[in-house]
């Protein structure tokens, strides 16, 4: 676990050392190791096959979800203590050979979306408080491995995800139906949301970077903004 320290207040845009619009000058961030949440592979059952594949914080800063090659999601509280855990499920009843590629909490921190290499996205209802009953509330089966997720702050009932085949899609929680937003024709390596929740960016294996903006009228605008070399 890491904690950042700075003499000046930090905005959400700060990362290491950067010009910070909230304070008007550059802020230097210092990281200090506090504890180890998931130890390296060891002889115990808890540590075995624990190589971390993905981790994410809830927007309310109360939960940290970590998943490894064992496909078990471990939930830590704000003090770094293990508070809960659960095993993920495969897309079908075949042997568990999938990998959890990405996870994202919903804007209200009550749900957790999980992207899996066996071509499916599961959405788990966890609740806000610890100890609430967990259940799968949505699932989106695909024809290609799911590689990454993004859950914009303004889209409580819509989750965005990328596929190995190059498409970026939206999973609509109310109807439990997916839809294609656009296709770049290349493996989706990463998705990121804007701080205001009104847009996403996708990075692809061919070096292209695409941006999609959600407009107030309900329309979307998608453009290729760069090609990384």
Secondary structure, 3 states (H helix, E strand, C coil): CEEEECCCCCCCCCCCEEEECCCCEEEECEEEECCCCCCCCCCCCCCCCCCEEEEEECCCCCCEEEEECCCEEEEECCCCCEEEEEECCCCCCCCCCCCEEEEEECCCCCEEEEEECCCEEEEEECCCCCCCCCEEEEEEECCCCEEEEECCCCCCCEEEEEECCCEEEEEECCCCEEEEEEECCCCEEEEEECCCCCEEEEEECCCEEEEEEECCCCCEEEEEEEECC
